[in-house]
Amino acid sequence: MDTTKTVHAILYGAADCRRYRRIKQRLNEAAAATGVAVALEEVNDAAALARFNPITLPRLYVEGQLVATRNAPAAAELRRILQAKRHA
């Protein structure tokens, strides 16, 4: 099994938002802790964000699956998600 698969993540929200920065930080920490390569796409464009209810931002998708809205998941949960997606 190829364990070097890059996991794709998309983070929607305003880059200056405290919650957005926290999700990004936890994702980066989880990637470093697990050794999983993460390709992070950050979507901050107002037109792209308009399709979501603003109360549900920021939003984090990993391999197309919604894994967080508003608050960052626990570090252990993000590590588990990344490891599972790497082997998927």
Order of alpha helices (4+ residues) and beta strands (2+ residues): beta-alpha-beta-alpha-beta-beta-alpha
